[in-house]
Structures are given as C-alpha cells and as structure tokens.
Amino acid sequence: MKYQNIGSDFDDFLADEGMLEGVTTVALKRVIAWPIEREMLAQEKTRTTMVKIDADQQRIARPIAGRKR
C-alpha cells in the first residue's frame, strides 16, 4: 500500500508512539480549565484571588466537618 497511514485513527497513532496517555491527560485538563478560565475573566478574578477564596472556604469548612451531631 502506498499510503500506510490512510484510514488509521489518530488515537492509534498516539498509542503506537506511546503518547496517548499523556496527550489525553493534557487534553482533559484543558477541557476542564477552559470554562473556569472564562468565568474568571468574566468576573475579573485572578488565580491568586481564586486561591484565597478556596483557602477561606476550606478554613470555614474544616470546623463544620469536624463537628459531631
């Protein structure tokens, strides 16, 4: 066959090259991060601000999670 790769799947190519897992991981991270980044831009928040908000929420949640009912 003159063109051996015609009809092959790109995932097959990545698997043959040993790159499928790494490429898939990067793609998933980008898919997850994209809407978060868009919302951050819409709300004019930086990563630093988001980290501070997360730290505050964790600090508040710890005592609540540790309470016995």
Residue frames as a rotation matrix with the C-alpha (Angstrom) as fourth column:
MET 1
0.582 0.813 0.000 0.00
0.813 -0.582 0.000 0.00
0.000 0.000 -1.000 0.00
LYS 2
-0.039 -0.627 0.778 1.39
0.589 -0.644 -0.489 3.38
0.807 0.439 0.394 -1.00
TYR 3
-0.293 0.036 0.955 -0.06
-0.564 -0.813 -0.142 5.35
0.772 -0.581 0.258 1.96
GLN 4
-0.569 -0.022 -0.822 0.13
0.376 0.882 -0.284 3.14
0.731 -0.470 -0.494 5.02
ASN 5
-0.916 0.148 -0.373 -1.49
0.318 -0.301 -0.899 5.62
-0.246 -0.942 0.228 7.45
ILE 6
-0.660 0.750 -0.045 -4.59
-0.625 -0.514 0.588 6.44
0.418 0.416 0.808 5.43
GLY 7
0.210 0.863 -0.458 -7.61
-0.223 0.499 0.837 5.29
0.952 -0.074 0.298 7.37
SER 8
-0.371 -0.361 -0.855 -5.75
0.720 0.469 -0.511 4.93
0.586 -0.806 0.086 10.65
ASP 9
0.743 0.666 -0.065 -7.09
0.499 -0.487 0.717 6.59
0.446 -0.565 -0.694 13.77
PHE 10
0.217 -0.673 0.707 -5.16
-0.377 -0.726 -0.575 9.43
0.900 -0.141 -0.412 15.42
ASP 11
0.605 0.048 0.795 -5.58
-0.789 0.169 0.590 7.68
-0.106 -0.985 0.140 18.78
ASP 12
0.941 -0.291 0.176 -3.95
0.310 0.946 -0.096 4.60
-0.138 0.145 0.980 17.26
PHE 13
0.430 -0.810 0.399 -1.04
0.255 -0.315 -0.914 6.72
0.866 0.495 0.071 16.09
LEU 14
0.232 -0.314 0.921 -0.59
-0.790 -0.613 -0.010 8.26
0.567 -0.725 -0.390 19.55
ALA 15
0.830 0.103 0.549 -0.79
-0.443 0.720 0.535 4.81
-0.340 -0.687 0.643 21.16
ASP 16
0.828 -0.552 0.102 1.82
0.498 0.638 -0.587 3.46
0.259 0.537 0.803 18.73
GLU 17
0.126 -0.793 0.596 4.11
0.051 -0.595 -0.802 6.36
0.991 0.132 -0.035 19.63
GLY 18
-0.250 -0.179 -0.951 3.48
0.880 0.367 -0.301 5.84
0.403 -0.913 0.066 23.36
MET 19
-0.965 -0.159 0.207 1.95
0.102 -0.960 -0.262 9.29
0.240 -0.232 0.943 23.71
LEU 20
-0.256 0.965 0.053 -1.77
0.291 0.025 0.957 8.55
0.922 0.261 -0.287 24.08
GLU 21
0.232 0.370 -0.900 -1.98
0.946 0.129 0.297 8.73
0.226 -0.920 -0.320 27.88
GLY 22
-0.544 -0.540 -0.643 0.00
0.686 -0.727 0.031 11.96
-0.484 -0.424 0.766 28.17
VAL 23
-0.939 0.229 0.256 -1.88
0.039 -0.670 0.741 13.70
0.342 0.706 0.620 25.37
THR 24
-0.057 0.972 -0.227 -5.23
0.505 0.224 0.834 12.57
0.861 -0.067 -0.504 26.79
THR 25
0.023 -0.007 -1.000 -4.30
0.990 -0.140 0.024 13.91
-0.140 -0.990 0.003 30.24
VAL 26
-0.863 -0.385 -0.327 -3.30
0.335 -0.921 0.201 17.30
-0.378 0.064 0.923 28.86
ALA 27
-0.726 0.643 0.245 -6.49
0.077 -0.279 0.957 17.48
0.684 0.713 0.153 26.76
LEU 28
0.130 0.806 -0.577 -8.72
0.787 0.270 0.555 16.69
0.603 -0.526 -0.599 29.74
LYS 29
-0.274 -0.302 -0.913 -7.00
0.848 -0.524 -0.081 19.32
-0.454 -0.796 0.400 31.89
ARG 30
-0.993 -0.115 -0.016 -7.52
0.091 -0.851 0.517 21.92
-0.073 0.513 0.856 29.18
VAL 31
-0.404 0.914 0.045 -11.19
0.283 0.078 0.956 20.98
0.870 0.399 -0.290 28.75
ILE 32
0.219 0.459 -0.861 -11.77
0.953 0.090 0.291 21.30
0.211 -0.884 -0.418 32.50
ALA 33
-0.433 -0.518 -0.738 -9.79
0.712 -0.698 0.072 24.55
-0.553 -0.494 0.671 32.82
TRP 34
-0.798 0.042 0.601 -11.37
0.483 -0.553 0.679 26.33
0.361 0.832 0.421 29.86
PRO 35
0.207 0.933 0.293 -14.81
0.486 -0.358 0.797 27.15
0.849 -0.023 -0.528 31.35
ILE 36
0.469 -0.126 -0.874 -13.19
0.853 -0.192 0.485 28.03
-0.229 -0.973 0.017 34.68
GLU 37
-0.620 -0.776 -0.114 -10.84
0.689 -0.608 0.394 30.46
-0.375 0.166 0.912 32.94
ARG 38
-0.520 0.509 0.686 -13.73
0.454 -0.515 0.727 32.03
0.723 0.690 0.036 31.00
GLU 39
0.568 0.777 -0.272 -15.71
0.623 -0.190 0.759 32.54
0.538 -0.600 -0.592 34.21
MET 40
0.098 -0.629 -0.771 -12.67
0.867 -0.327 0.377 34.02
-0.489 -0.705 0.513 35.95
LEU 41
-0.842 -0.397 0.365 -12.29
0.536 -0.692 0.483 36.51
0.061 0.603 0.796 33.10
ALA 42
-0.105 0.898 0.428 -15.99
0.464 -0.337 0.820 37.35
0.880 0.285 -0.381 33.23
GLN 43
0.800 0.412 -0.436 -15.78
0.548 -0.204 0.811 38.01
0.245 -0.888 -0.389 36.98
GLU 44
0.491 -0.714 0.500 -12.38
-0.313 -0.680 -0.663 39.72
0.813 0.170 -0.557 36.63
LYS 45
0.859 -0.230 0.457 -10.76
-0.386 0.296 0.874 37.34
-0.336 -0.927 0.166 39.11
THR 46
0.093 -0.907 -0.411 -7.14
-0.891 0.109 -0.442 36.25
0.445 0.408 -0.797 39.10
ARG 47
0.189 -0.117 -0.975 -5.70
0.129 0.987 -0.094 32.88
0.973 -0.108 0.202 40.06
THR 48
-0.840 -0.542 -0.035 -4.40
0.141 -0.156 -0.978 34.43
0.524 -0.826 0.208 43.27
THR 49
-0.491 0.751 0.442 -7.89
-0.861 -0.494 -0.118 35.62
0.130 -0.438 0.889 44.17
MET 50
0.410 0.666 -0.623 -9.31
-0.578 0.718 0.387 32.18
0.705 0.202 0.680 43.45
VAL 51
-0.250 -0.587 -0.770 -6.69
0.333 0.695 -0.638 30.53
0.909 -0.415 0.022 45.68
LYS 52
-0.941 -0.071 0.331 -7.54
-0.250 -0.512 -0.822 32.93
0.228 -0.856 0.464 48.50
ILE 53
-0.045 0.995 0.088 -11.27
-0.961 -0.067 0.267 32.21
0.271 -0.072 0.960 48.11
ASP 54
0.354 0.128 -0.927 -10.58
-0.154 0.985 0.077 28.46
0.923 0.116 0.368 48.16
ALA 55
-0.656 -0.664 -0.357 -8.39
0.287 0.218 -0.933 28.77
0.698 -0.715 0.048 51.27
ASP 56
-0.734 0.464 0.496 -11.12
-0.673 -0.598 -0.436 30.76
0.094 -0.654 0.751 53.03
GLN 57
0.294 0.896 -0.333 -13.74
-0.818 0.416 0.397 28.17
0.495 0.156 0.855 52.12
GLN 58
0.074 -0.342 -0.937 -11.55
0.179 0.929 -0.325 25.32
0.981 -0.144 0.130 53.38
ARG 59
-0.896 -0.425 0.132 -10.88
-0.011 -0.274 -0.962 27.15
0.444 -0.863 0.241 56.63
ILE 60
-0.366 0.854 0.370 -14.64
-0.930 -0.353 -0.104 27.60
0.042 -0.382 0.923 57.15
ALA 61
0.393 0.592 -0.704 -15.49
-0.629 0.731 0.263 24.03
0.671 0.339 0.659 56.15
ARG 62
-0.480 -0.686 -0.547 -12.99
-0.074 0.653 -0.754 22.32
0.874 -0.321 -0.364 58.49
PRO 63
-0.912 0.143 0.384 -14.72
-0.395 -0.060 -0.917 23.16
-0.108 -0.988 0.112 61.79
ILE 64
0.055 0.993 -0.104 -18.11
-0.988 0.039 -0.148 22.32
-0.143 0.111 0.983 60.30
ALA 65
0.250 -0.014 -0.968 -16.91
-0.507 0.850 -0.144 18.93
0.825 0.527 0.205 59.01
GLY 66
-0.674 -0.655 -0.342 -15.34
-0.043 0.496 -0.867 18.11
0.737 -0.570 -0.363 62.38
ARG 67
-0.474 0.557 0.681 -18.48
-0.878 -0.352 -0.323 18.75
0.060 -0.752 0.657 64.44
LYS 68
-0.952 0.264 -0.151 -20.29
0.278 0.957 -0.079 15.83
0.124 -0.117 -0.985 65.98
ARG 69
-0.432 0.875 0.219 -24.04
-0.566 -0.452 0.689 15.78
0.702 0.174 0.690 65.80
